[in-house]
């Protein structure tokens, strides 16, 4: 999804968590049911509930905190794999990409500073890696066909007022670099400055993220290592994404919508997610994606994919 994105990727810790709790005057009840298998009354706010789980971990040198979802999908199926990059790199035209592949995502964050501009704000560093693995395609030696890397730094602060009503509101500003780490001619990357707003109402959590792409110089030769590798990426990825998530009975559903808002050549993406309890800390994860920009190498290719696997950390 919250590329939610994901959602709540900007949740603060420590003093920031305390300020949200104070501003909303909600008593926090950590959701221990998913950890121990016992039932506990749900907290009034899912946002504050997650902050409560993370509280105290920001200064623990043995712990890295989840940023977006962390998951492994051992089985995904795409109706129309994008063979073009494989062919450009000299792949055997008789041995193309398989419809089945595995995916996984590792996403972590680390607090850098608290109380920077106000008593209650915080700055985080984050890193997300997403890999697409042709593990079943022995005909081409089961390669990792694409890996995306996204380091970022972002500032986040709670709002003492809720413009849309509800239980909690957070705002964020960040700088992100995303790349697939390849050389020409299949190098893909972009830099963005983004702003985000998270708000919650009746256990629905909404996340609106808008960005401005940092311009890069044009180049005449596509093999030139300097300049813009993908000048039309915003035509497919747009300038915003909107995510909504809902959690009840230890099940979580979410939807992410991305669009370029171009009436002539309208493009975008829709991702639907369902996570459900399994055993202990592990959860099941069903993901459906339809549209452009599933990965950087596929930013201008329409992908229709469904996958199932194991979730390690959820949004809420």
LINUR-V699478 format. One record per residue. PHI is phi in degrees with one decimal (999 if undefined). PSI is psi in whole degrees, -180 to 180 (* if undefined). OMEGA is omega in degrees with one decimal (* if undefined). Layout:
phi = [PHI & PHI]
psi = [PSI & PSI]
omega = [OMEGA & OMEGA]
//
This chain:
phi = [999 & 999 & 999 & 999 & -7.5 & -114.3 & -91.0 & 57.3 & -67.3 & -111.3 & -72.0 & -84.6 & -127.5 & 56.1 & -61.3 & -63.6 & -61.5 & -63.1 & -68.2 & -64.5 & -62.5 & -68.9 & -64.6 & -97.5 & 49.1 & -113.1 & -76.2 & -82.6 & -122.8 & -54.2 & -82.6 & -87.7 & -60.0 & -72.0 & -94.4 & -112.4 & 84.3 & -100.4 & -84.1 & -133.4 & -61.9 & -67.9 & -70.3 & -65.1 & -128.6 & -68.7 & -62.5 & -66.6 & -61.1 & -68.2 & -58.8 & -62.6 & -67.0 & -86.3 & -58.7 & 89.6 & -89.6 & -68.1 & -107.6 & -91.0 & -68.8 & -93.4 & -127.2 & -111.2 & -93.4 & -63.7 & -103.4 & -101.1 & -64.2 & -112.4 & -156.5 & -134.7 & -107.8 & -70.0 & -138.7 & -129.7 & -133.2 & -114.3 & -74.9 & -144.2 & -57.9 & -86.1 & -81.5 & -56.3 & -60.9 & -62.8 & -68.8 & -60.0 & -81.0 & 90.2 & -68.0 & -65.8 & -63.6 & -88.1 & -130.6 & -93.9 & -65.6 & -85.6 & -67.8 & -97.3 & -158.2 & -105.5 & -136.4 & -150.5 & -135.5 & -121.1 & -138.7 & -133.2 & -141.9 & -144.5 & -68.4 & -102.8 & -156.3 & -124.0 & 62.6 & -80.7 & -106.3 & -134.2 & -69.9 & -121.4 & -92.9 & -157.1 & -117.3 & -123.9 & -108.4 & -134.1 & -148.0 & -129.2 & -120.1 & -128.4 & -122.3 & -121.3 & -120.8 & -81.6 & -66.1 & -92.8 & -94.6 & -69.2 & -65.9 & -121.1 & 67.1 & 47.9 & -82.0 & -78.5 & -75.9 & -159.8 & -136.9 & -109.2 & -123.0 & -136.3 & -82.6 & -154.8 & -132.5 & -147.4 & -107.6 & -140.6 & -149.8 & -79.7 & -103.8 & -77.2 & -120.1 & -111.1 & -62.0 & -110.0 & 74.3 & 99.7 & -108.4 & -161.4 & -140.3 & -128.2 & -125.4 & -149.6 & -136.6 & -152.9 & -126.5 & -129.7 & -119.9 & -128.1 & -148.6 & -100.3 & 66.9 & -101.5 & -93.2 & -65.0 & -99.3 & -110.2 & -70.7 & -137.5 & -166.5 & -162.0 & -117.5 & -135.3 & -106.0 & -132.0 & -128.9 & -136.0 & -136.8 & -112.6 & -141.8 & -132.7 & -152.6 & 53.9 & 66.4 & -98.6 & -113.1 & -115.9 & -137.6 & -112.4 & -124.9 & -121.8 & -139.9 & -122.9 & -79.2 & -69.9 & -64.9 & -123.7 & -70.6 & -74.2 & -138.1 & -82.1 & -103.8 & -62.0 & -88.7 & -66.5 & -70.5 & -101.7 & 107.9 & -82.9 & -79.9 & -145.6 & -65.2 & -101.4 & -62.2 & -69.4 & -64.3 & -106.5 & -92.3 & 71.1 & -126.0 & -159.8 & -145.1 & -128.4 & -126.7 & -130.4 & -133.5 & -141.0 & -130.4 & -158.7 & 53.7 & 64.9 & -110.9 & -129.5 & -123.0 & -150.5 & -139.8 & -120.2 & -122.3 & -131.1 & -155.6 & -92.3 & 55.4 & -102.1 & -71.2 & -80.9 & -129.1 & -75.8 & -138.9 & 179.7 & -156.5 & -130.5 & -126.5 & -116.2 & -133.4 & -136.0 & -119.6 & -147.0 & -71.2 & -120.0 & -126.1 & 63.6 & -82.3 & -84.2 & -132.3 & -80.6 & -143.3 & -116.2 & -127.4 & -128.0 & -129.7 & -144.1 & 141.1 & -103.8 & 81.8 & -60.9 & -141.0 & -65.7 & -66.8 & -106.7 & -59.8 & -107.9 & -118.4 & -79.0 & -119.1 & -125.7 & -140.6 & -131.7 & -147.9 & -139.5 & -176.9 & -114.3 & -104.7 & -98.0 & -137.9 & -95.4 & -72.7 & -111.5]
psi = [* & * & * & 40 & 155 & -164 & 150 & 19 & -9 & 22 & 133 & 169 & 177 & -123 & -33 & -43 & -42 & -38 & -38 & -44 & -41 & -43 & -33 & -6 & 46 & 131 & 125 & 132 & 98 & 139 & 89 & -7 & -39 & -16 & -35 & -12 & 4 & 155 & 136 & 149 & 138 & 146 & 158 & -32 & 126 & -34 & -50 & -33 & -43 & -41 & -40 & -38 & -32 & -17 & 136 & -11 & -14 & -23 & 11 & 112 & -11 & 1 & 133 & 137 & 141 & 140 & -76 & -166 & 142 & 126 & 165 & 120 & 98 & -17 & 114 & 154 & 128 & 136 & -24 & 75 & 144 & 98 & -13 & -51 & -38 & -41 & -39 & -37 & 8 & 22 & 154 & 119 & -17 & -8 & 82 & -176 & 147 & 149 & -28 & 137 & 171 & 154 & 151 & 158 & 135 & 121 & 120 & 157 & 160 & 128 & 137 & -45 & 150 & 154 & 45 & -55 & -28 & 177 & -17 & 6 & 175 & 154 & 134 & 152 & 140 & 158 & 132 & 130 & 130 & 128 & 144 & 116 & 118 & 59 & -26 & -4 & 76 & -18 & -24 & 29 & 27 & 59 & 162 & 105 & -23 & 138 & 127 & 138 & 130 & 93 & 149 & 161 & 136 & 150 & 140 & 145 & 145 & 154 & 133 & -11 & 149 & 99 & -24 & 14 & -175 & -153 & -30 & 146 & 133 & 150 & 157 & 155 & 139 & 167 & 128 & 139 & 130 & 134 & 156 & 5 & 19 & 163 & 176 & 146 & 10 & 21 & 136 & 137 & 161 & 156 & 138 & 145 & 128 & 158 & 143 & 153 & 125 & 130 & 156 & 140 & 123 & 44 & 13 & 129 & 130 & 143 & 119 & 123 & 123 & 147 & 161 & 125 & 130 & 123 & 149 & 157 & 146 & 158 & 145 & -35 & 118 & -18 & -3 & 126 & -14 & 142 & -174 & 119 & -23 & 72 & -20 & 18 & -33 & -23 & -25 & -36 & -18 & -162 & 11 & 163 & 150 & 130 & 141 & 137 & 149 & 138 & 131 & 142 & 37 & 19 & 143 & 131 & 146 & 159 & 136 & 132 & 132 & 139 & 152 & -4 & 33 & 115 & -25 & -46 & 74 & 125 & 156 & -156 & 152 & 129 & 131 & 137 & 142 & 125 & 145 & 156 & 144 & -107 & 130 & -131 & -10 & 145 & 152 & 154 & 122 & 126 & 136 & 132 & 137 & 118 & -156 & 154 & 25 & -38 & 169 & -40 & -24 & 21 & -31 & 19 & 136 & 123 & 137 & 110 & 146 & 143 & 158 & 145 & -149 & 134 & 133 & -38 & 134 & 176 & -46 & *]
omega = [* & * & * & 125.7 & 166.6 & -172.7 & -179.8 & 174.6 & -175.2 & -175.4 & -179.2 & -178.6 & 171.0 & -177.6 & 178.9 & 178.4 & -179.3 & -178.1 & 177.8 & -179.0 & -179.5 & -176.5 & -176.7 & 178.5 & 178.4 & 175.9 & -176.9 & 174.0 & -178.0 & -179.1 & -177.7 & -177.3 & -178.5 & -180.0 & -173.2 & -177.2 & 178.9 & -179.4 & 173.7 & 178.8 & -179.4 & 175.7 & 178.4 & -175.2 & 177.2 & 177.9 & -179.4 & 178.3 & 178.5 & 178.3 & 179.8 & 179.2 & -177.4 & -175.0 & 177.8 & -178.9 & -172.0 & 179.4 & 179.5 & -175.9 & 179.8 & -172.4 & 166.9 & -171.6 & 177.3 & -179.7 & 169.6 & 178.1 & 169.5 & -173.8 & 171.8 & 176.4 & -177.2 & -177.6 & 170.2 & 179.6 & 177.6 & -177.9 & -174.3 & 179.3 & -178.9 & -177.0 & -172.0 & -179.8 & 178.5 & 179.2 & 178.7 & -178.9 & 174.8 & 179.1 & -180.0 & -178.7 & 177.4 & -179.3 & -175.7 & -176.1 & 179.2 & 174.3 & -179.3 & 173.7 & 176.3 & 176.2 & 168.8 & 179.3 & 174.0 & -175.0 & -174.5 & 175.9 & -176.6 & 178.1 & 178.5 & -178.2 & 175.2 & 178.8 & -174.8 & -179.9 & 175.1 & -179.8 & -167.7 & -179.3 & -179.1 & 175.1 & -179.8 & 165.1 & -179.0 & 176.8 & 178.8 & 175.0 & 176.7 & -174.2 & 178.6 & -166.1 & 176.6 & -170.8 & -177.3 & -174.5 & -177.8 & -180.0 & 176.7 & 174.4 & 172.6 & -175.3 & 162.7 & -172.8 & -179.7 & 173.8 & 179.0 & -178.3 & -178.9 & 168.4 & 179.1 & 173.3 & -175.6 & 176.6 & -178.0 & -179.1 & 174.9 & 173.0 & 179.6 & 175.9 & -176.6 & -175.3 & 179.6 & -174.8 & 175.0 & -164.3 & -177.2 & 178.8 & 177.5 & 172.9 & -177.4 & 172.0 & -176.4 & 175.3 & -173.5 & 169.8 & 178.1 & -176.5 & 173.0 & 171.8 & -178.4 & 172.2 & 179.2 & 11.3 & -176.4 & 175.0 & 177.7 & 177.1 & 169.5 & 177.4 & -177.3 & 165.1 & -174.0 & 173.7 & -177.7 & 176.2 & 176.9 & 172.9 & -173.2 & 177.6 & 177.3 & 177.6 & 164.9 & 178.9 & -177.0 & 178.2 & 176.3 & -179.2 & 177.1 & -176.1 & 172.8 & -179.2 & 176.5 & -175.6 & 173.1 & -177.8 & 176.8 & 176.8 & -178.7 & -178.4 & -179.2 & 178.8 & 177.0 & -178.6 & -179.6 & 178.6 & -172.0 & 179.2 & -174.7 & -173.5 & -177.5 & -173.3 & -180.0 & 176.6 & -178.7 & -177.3 & -179.8 & -178.8 & 179.8 & 167.1 & -177.7 & -177.3 & 171.5 & -179.7 & 179.8 & -178.5 & 177.2 & 180.0 & 177.8 & 170.7 & 179.5 & 175.7 & 178.9 & 177.4 & 176.8 & 178.3 & 177.2 & -176.7 & 178.7 & 177.5 & 177.8 & -177.0 & -179.3 & 179.1 & -175.5 & 178.4 & 179.2 & -178.7 & 174.5 & 174.3 & 177.9 & -177.1 & 173.0 & 175.4 & -172.3 & -174.7 & 171.1 & -177.9 & 177.2 & -177.8 & -174.8 & -179.5 & 173.7 & -176.1 & 174.5 & -175.9 & 175.2 & 179.6 & 176.4 & 177.3 & -176.9 & 172.8 & 176.2 & 173.8 & -179.2 & -178.8 & -179.0 & -173.2 & -178.2 & 177.9 & 178.8 & -177.0 & 175.1 & -170.1 & 172.3 & -179.1 & 179.2 & -178.4 & -173.9 & 177.7 & 178.2 & 176.7 & -176.8 & 176.2 & -171.9 & *]
//
